[in-house]
Amino acid sequence: MTLSESIPGRVYAVESTKLNEKVGRRLEALGLIKETKVEVLNRKKNGTMIFKVRGTRLAVGKEISAGIFVKEAEL
């Protein structure tokens, strides 16, 4: 499943990313790497996602969230 398909209020773990190199490196620098827990805070109608990763809130557009593959995390 992709981050764009996730449900707000749930926690997911990052499996992989399929993004262009520049965006992928930037997200890795912000801590979005494999097995990182991501809490989805909000999903807007236009596809924008707001999520928390390592204590920081991030907002990304639909194209980026569709390139982040996640699975349901065990708490």
NORPE-V308831 format. One record per pair of residues at least 4 apart in sequence whose ideal C-beta (glycine too) atoms are under 6 Angstrom apart, sorted by the first residue. I is the first residue (numbers start at 1). J is the second residue. Records with the same first field share a line. If there is no record, write none. Layout:
I: J, J
This chain:
1: 5
2: 66, 69
3: 49, 65, 68, 70
4: 62, 65, 66
6: 12, 40
8: 40, 42, 43
10: 40
11: 37, 39, 73
12: 38, 70, 73
13: 35, 37, 71, 73
14: 34, 36, 70
15: 69, 71
16: 69
17: 24, 67, 68
18: 67
19: 23, 24, 67
27: 32
28: 33
31: 53, 54
32: 36, 53
37: 73
38: 51, 53
39: 52
40: 51
41: 50, 51, 52
42: 50
43: 49
44: 48
47: 62
48: 61
49: 60, 65
50: 59
51: 58
52: 57
60: 64, 65
